[in-house]
Amino acid sequence: MIAGGLLAGGMALTQPFQALQGAPPLAYAATLTPIRIADITIDPASVAGTNQLTLGVMVDDDWQGFAKESARRQLAQKARFGVVRLFDFRNYSLRPCMQWNESTKTGTFDWTYMDQTINGIYEIGAEPMICLGGYGSHVPHFPPGMSVDLATKLPYPDSFAAYASECLKHFASVGLPVRLYEVVNEPCDYFGSDPVDFSKLQNYMLLFNATAEAMRRENASVSVSHDFITRQPVLDYWLANGGADVDRLDFHKYDCGSPGQYTDEQMLTRAETTYFGQWPMGYTIEQARDVWLKARGKLLPVVDSELNFDSAWTNGTDPRIQQMVGAVWSALVLRMSIIHGLQQSIYYCLSSSASYGKATQTGGAGFGLSNSDTETPWYPFYVHDMIGNNLAPGDQLVMTKSSSEDIRTLAWLHGGIVNVLLISKSPVRIRARIVGINGQIKYRKIDETIPWQTPAEQTRILGGEKAVDCNGYTVTLLQASP
């Protein structure tokens, strides 16, 4: 946690500013009269903390496009994602084990596509995080042929541990230094979240213990965790009953479970509160780290290994994911992640099809940051692009505040440049006046003057009046010399 003051308050993907400044749609023009003023004060000389966050993205059923199409990898590279998360278990995902032999604890593997995808990740300057196994819709997802214990409904621990060892042996043999792993995606689907079934949690813990031990024997530098370790009953039980060490405290953040469950205003409130202030898992981020530190003597990094606006998909996804409210939600979550000292934030997922979404009940465009039909960004991509290219671990965070509760700010120094992120969480127009920065200020902005179906970034150099008009939901990155 860093100082409380922070809480107060030439690519083809970017179109020229002049091309974006034509008259807005008539239906929108009436909202453009400034109705509020907000003063944004920045003090570049007052250090408030240090950034630890690296941005990441998930590649799931879109893995083929990532592995085989350079355009999609270039999008991920453009946003400078530092981590790309993968599954190994779905029928359409990168399943390297074709058949597992339970009696010999060995398998038949085809590593072609997994290796191709991982090489693509390293090619863009990122590193992979692989989730081994899953448990979705109360159905185990493990290598074909692997026996499931009828008593536990999980694989036998020694068998799954042997499979994990085979994965690490392969990566070592082909020179792929994969070090980030999770053991079973969303194991809470097996042992429950509220309430937790402790007998099932014990079963899963034994599987995790055996797997983590086997992996660490193969590679002492691996980082292993699972995405429900921060749930208070799970963490307490884990520490009291011999759970193996985890190397990170991982969790997943989805603020909605069905399209329309919450209003825009409620969603933007949840972006800043759930998992940060009002922790649904019982512990705040800081409390979970404290509990582990007191029990095991190590202060662990915290990783949001999967996040999105809404988790619903059965009848189609929430259309707001790719709209400006979804972009503002993303910006607010990343701001809070930086303030609370998270190490990684991994967005689910890189791309999805707008044309496929139109055939669903909701008409949503999937979960993606980009449109796989055209390999072009949606609005939340630009948020990641702004932050990923201009914020690095170790950068100093500096003091900033806003006079309006509707404008959130975050400021930092990167490469000798003052960066200020402005996030307007209000649907009305606000003029944000900049105080504390002299000289030329450049900005990159996304807002509702350009329809979300054809999103584009606006760029400009501020003139005499250092002010930015936030036209409804808006995300802006200001940049200036100190």
N, C-alpha and C positions, 0 to 999 in steps of 0.2 A: 504494500500500500504506500502511495506517495502523498505528498503534501495536500491537505484538504483544499487549498486554494484552486487546484485544478478542477475541482468539482463545482466551484462557484460559477459558477456561471455556465515535331516534324514527322508524326506518324500518320499513316493513312486513316487511323481510327479516329483522329481528331479533326473535325472540319474547321476551316478558317472561321475566325470570329465574325468577320463581315458577312459571311454566307448565312449566319444564324440569326442575324439581327433584323430580319424583315418583320413586317407587321404581324403580330400574333393573331391567332384565330379570333374572329369577332366575338365569339361567345366568351372568350377569355379576356378580351381587352378591358372590360369593365372592372376587372379585379386589379388592374395594374397601378392605380393611384396609390401612392404610399399612404398608409394609414397608421404606421407605427415607426418609431425610431428606436434603435438599440445601439448603445455605445460599447464597442469591443476594445478593451484595454489590454495591451501586451507589454510586458516588461522583460525584454530579452536578457537582461543582466541578472535576473533573479531566478536561479535554478531551483526547480521544484522536485526533481527526481530524474530517474534514468529509465529509458525505454528498454524492455526486455523482449518485446513481441516480434515474432516472425509470422508473416501471413502464409497460409497454406490453402490447398484446395483438394477436394475429393474427385477421383476419377472412378466411376462405378460402371453402369451399363454403357457409358460413352467411351470406354477404354479403347475400342477399336479406332475411333476417330482420333484419339490422342496418339495411339501407337503408330497409326498408318498415315495420318494427315499432318503435314508440317504446319498448316495454317492454325490448327488447334494448339499445337505445342507453342507456336509463336505467340498466341494469345496468352497462354500461361506464362511464357517468358516475359512478355511485355509488362505484366503485372508484378513481375519479380517474386512469384510464389517461391518460398523457400522449402516447402514440404508438399508432397503429393501423396495422399492416402489412397490405398487400394484394398480391395477384398480378394480373398483367394477361393471363395466357396460357392458362389452362385453359379447356376447353370450357364448364364450368359457372361459370367465374369472370368477373371484370369485364374481358372482352376488348373494348376500345374499337375496335380496328381490324378492320373487317369483311372487307376485302380489300386487300392490298398490291400495288402495281404496281411490279414490279422494274425496268422500263425507265425509268419516270419518277421513281422513288424517292419516290413519294407513295402515299397510300392513301385508301380510303373509310372514314370513321369514324362511329360512333354513340356519343356520349359521355354519353348519357342516364343510364345506371345508374352509370357511374364518377363523374360529377359529383354525382349524388344521394348516393352513398356518401361521397364526400369532404366534401360539405357536412354530412352527418350527423356526420362525425368532428370537423369544426370546431365544430359545434353543441354537442358534449359537452365542449369545451375541450381537445381533443387535436389532434395533427397527424398527417398520413398519412406512411407510408413505403411507397413503391411499388417492388416488385421487377419489373423489366422482363425478360421472357423467362425460360425455364427449361430444364433438361435432366434429365428424370426417366426412370428405367428405360431409360437409353441412347437415349432418343428426344428430339429437339429440340422444344421448344414455343415457337414464335415466331409472329408474325402470319401468318394464312393468305395464301398467294400469295407469301410471301417466299422467294426461292430459297436453297437450301442448297448451299454449295460441296461438290462431290463429293469433293474432296481433303481437306477439313478436317472435313466433317460439321457445319459451323456456317454461319450466314448470312454473307454478305460483309460485312466491317466497315463499309464506307461505307453499305450499305443499312440495317443495323441502327442505325447512328449517325443516319441521316436519320429513321428511325422515332422514335428517342428525342427528336430535335429537334422533331418534330411534336407529341409529347406535351407538351413544355415550352411550345411556342408556344400550344397550346390552353389550358393552365392559365393562362398569362399573359393570354390574351384574355378569359377569363371571371372573372378576379380571384381565382383560387385559388393562393395562394402556396406550392405544394408544393415542398419543398426536399430531402427525404430520399429517396434512391434506392439500390437495389442493381441491379447489372447481371448478370443470369442467376442464378436460384435454384440453389443447390448445384451450381456448375460442376464440383465434384469428380466428379460422376457422368459427366462427359465426360472429364476429363483424369486421373482416378484419385486415390486418396488414399494408398494404401500398396501398391505404389509409385506415385509420380507419373510419368506419361508426359510428359516435358518437351517433346517435339515438339508434343503436344496443348496443353500449357500455353502454349507460344509462340503457338499459334493463338488460344487464348482471350484471351491478353494483348493481341494485336493488335486483337481485337474490342473489348475493354474500353478500350484506349487511344483508339481512334477514337470510341467512344461517349462517353467522359468528356470528350474535347476538344469534341465537338459540343455536349454539354449545357452545359458551362461557357461556351461562346460565347453560348448563349441566355440563361443565367442564372448570373451569377458567384457567386451565393450558394448554389448547390446543394451538397449533401453526398453524395458518391458513394463506394460501396465494393462489395465482394462478400464472401460469407460464408465463404470459405476462405483469406483472405489471411493468417491467423495460422498456418497449417500451415508448419512450419519449412522444408521443401524449397521450398514455393511462395513464401514470403516471401523466402528467400535468392535464388532465381532471379529473382523479380520485381525486386528491388533491383539485382541485378547485370546485368540484361539490358534495361533501359529500360522497365520497367513504369511506367505513369502513376501519379501521386500518387493515393492514396486519402485520403479525409477522415476515415475511422474504421477501426479494426481490428475487423471483424465476425466472429462465429463462431456455430455452432449447438451446443446442448447437449442431447443425448438420452442418458440413462445406461443404456438397455437397448434391445436390438434385437428381443426376442421376449418375450411374456408368460411369466413364470416363469424367465427366464434367470438372474436373481439373486434371492436371498432378500431379505426386507425389510431385514434388517440390512446386507446388502451394498449395497443400493440407497441407504440413508441414509449409508453411508460414501462411496459414489461421489458423492453430492450435494455433499459437502464437499471431495472430492479431485480428481476428474476435471475438467480444465480450470482448476483452481485450484492444487493441489499437484502431482498427477501429471498432467501436461499431455499428453494423447494426441497433440497436434499437434507435439510436439517442444519448443516454447517455452512457458514459463509466460506468463501475461498480462504480467507485468512485463518479462520477457525480450523478448517481441515488441515492446513499446513502446520498449524500450531500443535494439533493433536498428534500428527505423525512425528513432529520434531520431539515432543516430550516422550513419546513411546519408543522411538527408534533412533533419536539423536541426529536426524538429518532433515534439513529444510528442503523439501522437494519442489521442483517446478510444477506449475499448473498448466494443463493443456486442454483447450476446448477442441476435441478431435472431430467434432461434427456439429455444424450449426446451420440453421436456415430459419426464415420467418415462420414457416408452417410445415408440419410434417405430413399433412394429409395428401394422399395420392390416389386412393381407390377409385373415386369418381372424377378425378382430375385435381390438379394442384390449384393453390390460391393464386388468382391472377395478380394480386398485389405484389407478389415476390419480385417481379421484374419492373414494377412501376416505381415512381419516385418515392412513394411511402416505403417500399421495400428497400430502396437505396438509402433512405434516411435511417431506417431500422438498422441496416448493416453498419452505417457510419457510427451510430450511437453504440452498438455492441462493440465495435473495434475500439472506440474511444474508451469505453469502460474497461475493456480488456487491457489496454495500455495503462490506464490509471491503476488498475488492480494488480499489475505486474505479471500478467500471463506470459508464458513463453511462446505459445503457438495458438493460432486460431485458424481452424480448417473448415472452409465453407463447403457445404454439400449442395451442388456439385459444379463442375466446370461448365458443362453444356447440356442443353436439352432442346427439343424440337418444338418450335412454335406451331408448325403445321399439324403435328400430332396432337398438341394440346387443344387445337380447335375442334377436334373430334370428341372431346370429353365433355361431361356435363358442366364443368366449371369454366371451360375455355381457357384455363391457365396454360402458361407456357413452360410447364415443368419446373424443376428446381434450379436450372442452370444459371450461371453468370453470363453465358453467351448463347446465341441462337445457333444450334448445330446445322440448321438449314442453310445459313449464309456465312457461318463462321464470323459473326460480328457480335459486339458486346451488347448486353442489356445494361440498364442504368447501374445496378449494383457492381458490375465489373469496373466501372469508372471509379467508384469509391475505393476499391482495392488497388486500382492502378495509381490513383493519387497518393495513397499511403505507402504502398509497396515500393514505389520508386523514390520516395523521399524521406523514409524513416527506416532506421536500421537499429539493431540491438546496440546499446551503448550510447545512443544519442541522448543529449540532455533535454529534458522537458523543462520549459520555462513557464513563468507565471502568466496567466491570462484570465480575464473575467468578462462576463457579459452583464449588461444592465437589464437584460430581458431573460425571463425563464424559458422563453420560446427559442432562444439561440444558445446552443451549446458550443463551447470552444475548447480547443486543445492546441498548444503551441510547443514547438521544439526547434532545436538547432541541428542542421544536417549539412555537412560540407560547407560550413561558413554561411549558410542561408537560414534566415528565420522563416519557418513554416507555420502557418496558422490555419487550422481546420475549423471552418464555420459550418454548423449544422442547424438549419431551421426546421423545427419540428411542428411548425404551424402552417395551416393551409392558406393563411392570408399573407399579404405582402408586408415585408419589414425591410426598412433600410438600415443596414448595419454600418455604422461609422467607425473607422479604425483610428485608434488613439495609441500612440507610443512607438510608431514606426515612421521614420522619415524617409524621404527618397522614393524611388520608383518601386511600385508594388505590382507584380503580375498576379493574375488569378486564373484558375481553371474552375469552371462551374458547371453543374447540372441542375436543372430545375424544370418546372412544369410548363414553361413556354414552348418546349419542344415535345411533341407527343412521345410516349414511352415506346410505341410500336416502331418508331424510327429514331431511337435515342442518339444524341450527339453531345459532345462536350463543347462548351463555350470558353474561349480564351480571350484575355484582354489585359491591357496595361491601364491601371487606374490613373486618372488625370488629377486635376487640382484637388477636387473633393475626394478624399479617400473614403469611399463608401461603396458598399455592394448592395444591390437590390436583390433581396431574396423573394422570388416570385412564387409564393407557396412553398411546398416542400423543396428544400434546396440543400445541396452540399457544395461547398467551395473550399478550394485550397489557395491561400494567399502565400506569396513568396517574395521576400525582400532581403536585401543586404542588411546586416545588423546596424 
